[in-house]
C-alpha cells in the first residue's frame, strides 16, 4: 500500500525509445518541461527493454522501426514482464498509415502518436494513458476495420465467444459502439446516458474481459465478430 501511494505521489516517469537522437532529445525536453521525469533513453528495442527493467517507468514512448529489436517485439517483451496496470506503451510513428501499427496495438500498446505531435498533445497523451485511458484515433480505428474487412479466413462469431457471454446486453451495446471509435462523450450522447454511467460501463467491460484498455477492447470486438467491418458506416 505504501509503495502504491508513493508511486502515485511521485512525478510521472517515462522512457523514450527511438533510433533518432534528435527525436529523443526533443521529446525529453518537452516532457521534462511539464514535470515528467525521463528516466532513460533507448536507441533500439533491446535498449528499451533493458531501460524499463532498470528504471521502472510509468510510460514508454516507443518507435516501431529500430535496429536490433523493433518496437513491436520490445513492446511485447516489456508488457509480458511488467504489471499492465502500472506501465503503458505509446507507439511513435511517422505517419498514421504505418503498416505496423496494428501489430503494435495487439502487442499491448495503449495507443499511438505521430512524431509531429504538438508539445501540448504529447504531454496530454502521456498523462492520459498513465491514468488508464487509451489513445485510439479514428484513423487507427479505420485501419483495424480495414484489416478485418480484408481477412479471408472466417472469424468466430460473438455468440460462441465465452468471454462476451459475461457481458450484459447494455455492456455489449457499449462495446459495439466503442469499437467504432466513439469517445465516452459520444457514447453518452448516442445512448442517452451520463458520461459517468458510460465510464462505469466501459470499466466493467474491461474488467470482465480482463483487458488493459479500450484498444484491446476494440481489437477483441473485431476478432470475435461482435462487430463487422462495415459497422462504422451503418
C-alpha positions in Angstrom: 0.0 0.0 0.0 2.8 2.4 0.9 4.6 1.7 -2.3 1.5 2.4 -4.3 0.9 5.7 -2.5 4.5 6.7 -3.1 4.2 5.9 -6.8 1.1 8.0 -7.1 2.7 10.9 -5.3 5.9 10.8 -7.4 6.1 12.6 -10.8 5.4 10.6 -13.9 8.4 8.7 -15.2 8.9 7.9 -18.9 11.4 6.1 -21.1 11.8 7.3 -24.7 12.8 4.7 -27.3 13.7 6.0 -30.8 16.7 5.5 -33.1 16.9 9.2 -33.8 18.7 11.1 -31.1 17.0 14.4 -32.1 13.6 12.9 -31.5 14.6 11.5 -28.1 16.1 14.8 -27.1 13.2 16.9 -28.3 10.6 14.7 -26.7 12.6 14.5 -23.5 12.8 18.3 -23.2 9.0 18.6 -23.7 8.2 16.1 -21.1 10.7 17.5 -18.6 9.3 21.0 -19.0 6.0 19.7 -17.8 7.4 17.9 -14.8 7.6 14.4 -16.3 10.9 12.7 -15.5 12.6 10.9 -18.4 14.3 8.0 -16.6 16.2 6.7 -19.7 16.5 6.9 -23.5 16.9 4.0 -25.8 18.2 3.8 -29.4 16.6 0.4 -30.2 14.2 -2.1 -28.8 16.7 -4.1 -26.8 17.9 -1.0 -25.0 14.2 -0.1 -24.3 13.6 -3.4 -22.7 16.7 -3.0 -20.6 15.8 0.6 -19.7 12.4 -0.4 -18.5 13.8 -3.2 -16.3 16.3 -0.8 -14.8 14.2 2.3 -14.2 10.6 1.1 -13.9 8.8 4.0 -15.7 5.1 4.6 -15.9 5.0 5.2 -19.7 7.2 4.2 -22.6 7.3 6.2 -25.9 8.2 3.5 -28.4 9.3 3.9 -32.0 8.4 1.0 -34.3 11.3 0.8 -36.7 14.5 0.5 -34.8 17.6 -1.7 -35.3 18.4 -4.9 -33.4 14.9 -5.2 -32.0 11.9 -3.4 -33.3 9.3 -1.6 -31.2 6.7 -4.3 -31.6 8.8 -7.0 -30.1 10.1 -4.6 -27.4 6.5 -3.7 -26.5 5.6 -7.4 -26.3 8.5 -8.2 -24.0 8.1 -5.2 -21.8 4.4 -5.8 -21.2 4.9 -9.5 -20.7 7.2 -8.7 -17.7 5.5 -5.6 -16.3 2.4 -5.1 -14.3 -0.1 -3.8 -17.0 -1.7 -1.5 -14.5 1.5 0.3 -13.8 3.1 0.6 -17.3 1.7 1.9 -20.6 3.3 1.9 -24.0 2.6 4.6 -26.6 3.7 3.9 -30.2 5.5 6.6 -32.1 5.1 6.6 -35.9 5.9 9.0 -38.7 2.5 8.7 -40.3 -0.9 7.3 -39.4 -0.8 4.6 -42.2 2.1 2.8 -40.7 1.7 -0.9 -41.6 3.0 -2.0 -38.2 0.6 0.0 -36.0 -2.0 -2.9 -35.8 0.7 -5.3 -34.7 1.9 -2.9 -32.1 -1.6 -2.4 -30.7 -2.2 -6.1 -30.5 1.1 -6.5 -28.7 -0.4 -4.4 -25.9 0.4 -0.8 -26.7 -2.1 1.7 -25.3 -2.2 3.9 -28.5 -0.1 5.8 -30.9 1.3 9.3 -31.6 2.5 10.8 -34.8 6.1 12.2 -34.4 5.0 15.6 -35.5 2.7 15.8 -32.4 2.5 19.2 -30.7 4.2 19.6 -27.3 0.8 20.0 -25.6 -0.6 16.9 -27.2 2.5 14.9 -26.3 2.2 15.8 -22.6 -1.6 15.2 -22.6 -1.1 11.8 -24.2 1.4 10.6 -21.7 -0.8 11.7 -18.8 -3.9 10.2 -20.5 -2.5 6.7 -20.9 -0.9 6.7 -17.5 -4.3 7.4 -16.0 -5.6 4.2 -17.6 -7.2 5.5 -20.8 -6.0 4.8 -24.3 -5.1 6.8 -27.5 -7.2 5.4 -30.3 -7.7 7.9 -33.0 -10.3 7.4 -35.7 -7.6 6.8 -38.3 -6.3 3.8 -36.4 -9.8 2.5 -35.8 -10.4 2.6 -39.5 -7.2 0.6 -40.0 -8.4 -2.0 -37.7 -11.7 -2.2 -39.6 -9.8 -2.4 -42.9 -7.6 -5.2 -41.6 -10.6 -7.3 -40.6 -12.5 -6.5 -43.8 -9.6 -7.8 -45.8 -9.2 -11.1 -43.9 -10.1 -14.1 -45.9 -10.3 -16.6 -43.1 -13.6 -16.8 -41.3 -13.9 -15.0 -37.9 -15.5 -16.6 -34.9 -19.0 -15.3 -34.2 -19.6 -13.4 -31.0 -22.3 -15.9 -30.0 -19.7 -18.5 -29.3 -17.1 -16.4 -27.6 -17.2 -17.3 -23.9 -15.8 -14.1 -22.6 -18.5 -12.0 -24.2 -21.2 -14.1 -22.6 -20.3 -12.5 -19.3 -21.4 -9.1 -20.5 -24.9 -7.7 -20.0 -26.9 -6.6 -23.1 -26.1 -2.9 -22.3 -22.4 -3.7 -22.0 -22.4 -5.5 -25.3 -24.1 -2.4 -26.8 -21.4 -0.1 -25.3 -18.7 -2.4 -26.6 -20.1 -2.4 -30.1 -20.2 1.4 -30.2 -16.8 1.7 -28.5 -15.3 -0.4 -31.3 -16.4 2.1 -33.9 -14.1 4.7 -32.3 -16.7 6.7 -30.3 -15.4 8.5 -27.2 -17.2 8.3 -23.8 -18.9 11.6 -24.5 -20.1 10.4 -27.9 -21.3 7.1 -26.3 -23.2 9.1 -23.7 -25.0 11.1 -26.4 -25.8 8.1 -28.5 -27.1 6.0 -25.6 -28.8 8.9 -23.7 -26.6 8.2 -20.7 -24.4 10.3 -18.5 -20.7 10.3 -19.1 -20.2 8.9 -15.6 -22.5 5.9 -16.4 -20.7 5.3 -19.7 -17.3 5.3 -17.9 -18.7 2.8 -15.4 -19.9 0.5 -18.2 -16.5 0.7 -20.0 -14.7 -0.1 -16.8 -16.8 -3.1 -16.2 -16.3 -4.3 -19.7 -12.5 -4.1 -19.4 -12.6 -5.8 -16.0 -14.9 -8.7 -17.1 -12.9 -9.3 -20.3 -9.5 -8.9 -18.5 -8.5 -6.1 -20.9 -5.9 -3.4 -20.3 -7.7 -0.6 -22.1 -10.0 0.5 -24.9 -7.5 -0.5 -27.6 -7.7 -4.1 -26.6 -11.5 -3.9 -26.4 -11.7 -2.7 -30.0 -9.4 -5.5 -31.2 -11.4 -8.1 -29.3 -14.7 -6.8 -30.7 -13.5 -7.3 -34.3 -11.7 -10.6 -33.6 -14.7 -12.2 -32.1 -17.1 -10.9 -34.8 -19.1 -8.8 -32.3 -18.9 -6.0 -34.8 -18.5 -6.3 -38.6 -16.0 -4.2 -40.6 -18.8 -2.2 -42.3 -20.5 -1.4 -39.0 -18.9 2.1 -38.9 -21.0 3.1 -41.9 -24.2 1.6 -40.5 
